[in-house]
Amino acid sequence: MTANPDFGLRRINIALQGGGAHGAFTWGVLDRLLEDGRIAVDAISGTSAGAMNAAVLASGLASGGPAGARAALDRFWRRIADAARLGPLQPSWMDRMLGTGNLDWSPLWFMFDTMTRFFSPYELNPMNVNPLRDVLIDVVDFERLRASTDVKLFLCATNVRRGRIRVFETAEITADTVLASACLPFLFQAVEIDGEHYWDGGYMGNPPIYPLIYNADSRDVLIIRINPIEIPKVPTTAREILDRVNTLSFNSSLMREMRAIDFVTKLIDQGALDPAQYKRMRIHSIDAEERMAKLSVSSKLNADWGFLQELRALGRERADAWLAQHFDDLGERSSVSIADVFL
């Protein structure tokens, strides 16, 4: 009798938020989960930096299993840091001394931020150069990823003209679809795919949960959050207000989906809906709210290797704690209260 290699594994879906360089926190979480060896991934949804992590993760799993995925993620983020080392957005000596991860004392950050408020990427970057493309093509085997049936992949982008969400599925994933999901409109020209133009998916789904409900077998969804829902104080400076507007807008779609999931779950529990017709989802979450709340929007463009390593270590730490406390909840119950966190 042949042993089942999946025996004892808990199959889950993973939903990855976007947030620029903060995606290195997600890298740390994923690295620890893959290292653990007790979790198998059924499906992944991702947006922006979450889409990049998702594509790298799926490609690595397809080519080399968990070890291959860990190696691919490490290579991806090292390549990001190498590319950033040649760019103008570097932490100043004051930023490094404060150790916050922000670029708030960087003159070039202020110049860059000001210019993007007056000039579009069509004017500042007419050749539409995007260094992320080369990194993705180097790290991700898109042909193998599209052919893989082991893990379902869903990447979210925003249709600029039609104002609708677009979720690209596994067989559609290319470097362009990943870049479309991560296309911040103040930094990059809209990405054209099949005659339609796309911006960052965070405006419509960050990350989208519904593809995991309708298209995946597992009912466990682990959301890796990098945009803080709560902050310690009311913002009073212009910079703080802009930062808060950013996090609110990029959390809004997730909050709406969580409310809908909570509503359906209550109806199932009350007997108003047939559980044979409606899925009762089990929701889990890993985050670092108190640390992310201290980071300004400028830090999302800080790809300094030291900062990325700090976020990776934080992600591994939070994933380790979550595994210790909640691994046994997988397949049984939600480990996070939707009402307490999202409502």
MIVEXTOR-195463 format. One line per field, with one value per residue (C-alpha): residue number from 1; residue in one letter; x, y, z. Coordinates in steps of 0.001 Angstrom, whole numbers, plus 500000, padded with zeros to 6 digits. Layout:
BEGIN
nr = c(NUM|...)
rest = c(a|...)
east = c(X|...)
north = c(Y|...)
up = c(Z|...)
END
This chain:
BEGIN
nr = c(1|2|3|4|5|6|7|8|9|10|11|12|13|14|15|16|17|18|19|20|21|22|23|24|25|26|27|28|29|30|31|32|33|34|35|36|37|38|39|40|41|42|43|44|45|46|47|48|49|50|51|52|53|54|55|56|57|58|59|60|61|62|63|64|65|66|67|68|69|70|71|72|73|74|75|76|77|78|79|80|81|82|83|84|85|86|87|88|89|90|91|92|93|94|95|96|97|98|99|100|101|102|103|104|105|106|107|108|109|110|111|112|113|114|115|116|117|118|119|120|121|122|123|124|125|126|127|128|129|130|131|132|133|134|135|136|137|138|139|140|141|142|143|144|145|146|147|148|149|150|151|152|153|154|155|156|157|158|159|160|161|162|163|164|165|166|167|168|169|170|171|172|173|174|175|176|177|178|179|180|181|182|183|184|185|186|187|188|189|190|191|192|193|194|195|196|197|198|199|200|201|202|203|204|205|206|207|208|209|210|211|212|213|214|215|216|217|218|219|220|221|222|223|224|225|226|227|228|229|230|231|232|233|234|235|236|237|238|239|240|241|242|243|244|245|246|247|248|249|250|251|252|253|254|255|256|257|258|259|260|261|262|263|264|265|266|267|268|269|270|271|272|273|274|275|276|277|278|279|280|281|282|283|284|285|286|287|288|289|290|291|292|293|294|295|296|297|298|299|300|301|302|303|304|305|306|307|308|309|310|311|312|313|314|315|316|317|318|319|320|321|322|323|324|325|326|327|328|329|330|331|332|333|334|335|336|337|338|339|340|341|342|343)
rest = c(m|t|a|n|p|d|f|g|l|r|r|i|n|i|a|l|q|g|g|g|a|h|g|a|f|t|w|g|v|l|d|r|l|l|e|d|g|r|i|a|v|d|a|i|s|g|t|s|a|g|a|m|n|a|a|v|l|a|s|g|l|a|s|g|g|p|a|g|a|r|a|a|l|d|r|f|w|r|r|i|a|d|a|a|r|l|g|p|l|q|p|s|w|m|d|r|m|l|g|t|g|n|l|d|w|s|p|l|w|f|m|f|d|t|m|t|r|f|f|s|p|y|e|l|n|p|m|n|v|n|p|l|r|d|v|l|i|d|v|v|d|f|e|r|l|r|a|s|t|d|v|k|l|f|l|c|a|t|n|v|r|r|g|r|i|r|v|f|e|t|a|e|i|t|a|d|t|v|l|a|s|a|c|l|p|f|l|f|q|a|v|e|i|d|g|e|h|y|w|d|g|g|y|m|g|n|p|p|i|y|p|l|i|y|n|a|d|s|r|d|v|l|i|i|r|i|n|p|i|e|i|p|k|v|p|t|t|a|r|e|i|l|d|r|v|n|t|l|s|f|n|s|s|l|m|r|e|m|r|a|i|d|f|v|t|k|l|i|d|q|g|a|l|d|p|a|q|y|k|r|m|r|i|h|s|i|d|a|e|e|r|m|a|k|l|s|v|s|s|k|l|n|a|d|w|g|f|l|q|e|l|r|a|l|g|r|e|r|a|d|a|w|l|a|q|h|f|d|d|l|g|e|r|s|s|v|s|i|a|d|v|f|l)
east = c(500000|501415|501531|499629|502180|499444|498469|498420|498685|496197|495127|494459|493873|496113|495093|497941|497494|499489|501661|504911|508054|505856|505305|508592|506535|504426|507641|508590|505171|505220|508790|507854|504677|506583|509313|506768|505864|502343|500495|499614|498334|495109|494719|496272|494785|496965|497047|499967|502975|500737|500329|504106|504558|501712|503219|506670|505180|503092|505996|508359|505867|505354|509075|510451|507766|508032|511840|511676|509105|511258|514275|512255|510900|514380|515755|512898|513343|517131|516655|514266|516863|519620|517510|516614|520264|520765|517742|517362|514994|517381|517010|518894|521377|518597|516165|518786|519555|515871|515471|511774|511962|510447|512008|510596|513994|515076|515281|514863|511689|510216|511225|509828|506579|506096|506804|504264|501577|502212|503417|502006|504111|503409|505462|508039|508585|507635|509550|507487|510530|509607|512527|510074|509466|513030|512948|509705|510865|514109|512483|509094|508724|505450|505085|505349|503132|500338|500537|500489|497322|498623|497821|495090|496194|494014|495548|493479|493724|491489|490040|490756|488079|485262|485861|485556|487641|489461|490737|493290|493381|496269|496158|496190|499136|501994|504467|501947|499101|501334|502509|498895|497991|500873|500437|500275|498861|501115|504238|503531|501576|498449|499182|497347|496084|493777|492817|491912|494029|494677|495837|496708|494184|494154|491419|488966|490197|493064|493107|489972|488445|485515|487621|488788|485205|483886|486900|488863|488103|489520|487302|490202|491382|494516|494718|498187|497517|500071|497804|496823|493109|493544|496066|497028|496017|494075|496348|496874|499665|499182|501517|499741|496356|497540|498993|495705|493676|495968|495453|491697|491250|493387|491502|487968|487330|488575|486366|483312|484033|484563|481199|479532|481240|480187|476590|476384|478014|475399|472566|474011|474341|470737|469468|468301|470647|471292|474952|474871|474356|476481|480038|480819|484308|486936|488893|492425|494710|498371|499376|501633|499224|501203|504413|502767|500792|504097|505216|504448|503579|507179|508351|506429|509075|511986|513549|516741|517916|518183|514554|513329|515180|513590|510104|510896|512015|508832|506739|508483|507973|504238|503763|505593|503317|500235|501254|501779|498411|496131|497405|494853|492062|492638|489822|487822|487042|488001|490911|489994|486777|485514|483356|486303|488781|486781|483357)
north = c(500000|503366|506071|509252|512103|514589|512698|515080|518210|521021|522526|526250|529229|532255|535875|538391|542138|544668|547396|547863|547047|546031|542849|541687|541011|538634|537026|536259|534792|532595|531490|530277|528516|526728|525756|524252|521454|520842|523190|522725|525589|525054|528533|531997|535421|538494|542167|544463|543354|540489|539524|539456|537299|535076|534601|533867|531456|529587|529391|528121|525496|524319|523919|522779|522367|524235|524406|525765|528371|529525|529855|531752|534229|534839|535394|537752|540050|540075|541131|543880|545191|545006|546982|549578|550060|551682|553971|557441|556542|555728|556269|559369|559245|560607|557888|555234|556742|556820|553249|553646|552320|555551|557865|560960|562694|561862|564977|562838|561309|564783|565780|562579|562856|566479|565771|562926|565381|567653|565325|561973|558860|559477|562678|561537|558099|558332|555124|553310|551709|549350|547520|545107|543463|542169|540908|539000|537469|536377|534770|533489|530659|531920|529074|526422|528455|528664|524921|523967|522520|522126|525643|527959|531572|534703|538157|541308|544479|547521|548206|551930|552781|550504|550914|547202|544545|542075|538837|537024|533263|530796|530178|533951|534885|536701|539376|541928|540680|540831|544334|545372|544300|546418|549454|552491|555194|557969|555891|553790|554022|551865|548314|547319|543740|542656|546245|547168|549263|548385|550029|548610|546050|547528|549951|547109|544064|544026|541068|539597|536813|535758|533786|531600|530978|529994|528298|526547|523352|524394|526494|527905|531348|532825|536566|538084|541760|544541|547616|548588|548886|550830|553562|554891|558532|560893|562219|565967|566795|566825|563845|561824|562541|561402|558242|557455|558081|555594|552813|553428|553184|550060|548321|549240|546355|543744|545203|544921|541303|540415|541947|539864|536668|537427|538035|534735|532842|534152|533155|529639|529370|530554|527953|530585|529285|525701|524834|522404|525359|527998|527604|528339|529825|529646|532901|533318|536340|537161|540800|543252|546135|547984|547988|548800|551652|553417|553255|556066|555637|556548|553275|551334|552515|551716|548556|548887|545349|546019|547213|544265|541871|543499|543024|539438|538634|540210|538101|534891|535787|536427|533271|531209|532548|531915|528314|527688|529150|528350|525490|523122|525540|524774|522631|523201|526868|530454|531722|535392|537169|538998|541207|542285|542913|543964|545243)
up = c(500000|498942|501629|500913|500825|501788|504948|507912|505769|506302|502985|503070|500818|501216|500503|500184|500592|498619|500109|498217|500193|503133|501133|502674|505832|503739|502479|506071|506858|503763|504441|507934|506745|503983|506433|508833|506436|507748|505386|501718|499583|497659|496142|496394|495755|495676|494883|494028|496095|497191|493530|493131|496211|494973|491504|492920|495483|492898|490446|493146|494308|490733|490074|493431|496077|499398|499251|495720|496778|499701|497419|494800|497351|498734|495251|494327|497312|496933|493329|494452|496899|494262|491777|494415|495326|491932|492275|493792|496650|499466|503226|504371|507242|509479|508359|509086|512483|513449|512217|511387|507834|506516|503930|505607|505837|502311|500074|496974|498407|498919|495397|493925|495909|494821|491156|491017|492146|489173|486448|485333|484630|480946|481323|483887|482364|478661|477826|480471|482097|484939|486610|488226|484855|484575|488161|487581|484303|485945|489009|487807|485298|483853|481337|484037|486376|483779|483120|486801|488294|491853|493074|491812|491422|491346|490813|491088|488965|488442|484993|484602|482043|483186|486927|487632|489305|487056|488524|486362|486859|486627|482883|482232|484441|482694|483716|482415|484615|487690|486769|486140|489670|491015|488753|491029|488721|490042|489329|486235|483018|482935|481803|478624|478351|475515|474743|478329|480697|484324|487532|490928|492129|495635|494652|494023|495961|498432|498333|496711|498808|496636|494085|496969|498066|494643|493055|495817|497716|501081|503324|505335|504198|505743|505105|505418|506154|505785|505784|509340|510018|513248|514032|517493|517012|514780|511995|512159|509693|505938|505575|508277|506699|503265|504797|506522|503357|501623|504185|504380|500611|500348|503179|502123|499708|502204|504930|502664|501788|505438|506336|503618|504843|508427|507287|505363|508235|510674|508324|508026|511807|512242|509776|507307|504611|503568|504393|501482|499146|500917|502160|505784|505486|508217|508390|509751|509806|510356|510701|512514|513039|515706|513600|510269|511831|512537|508918|506510|502837|501985|503544|500893|498431|500746|499333|501374|502161|505884|506034|503969|506274|509304|507842|506838|510382|511744|509355|510404|514060|513614|511530|514141|516883|514746|514045|517748|518707|515790|513643|515212|514240|510552|509244|512440|513109|512367|514434|514102|515016|511921|514143|516310|513493|510448|511572)
END
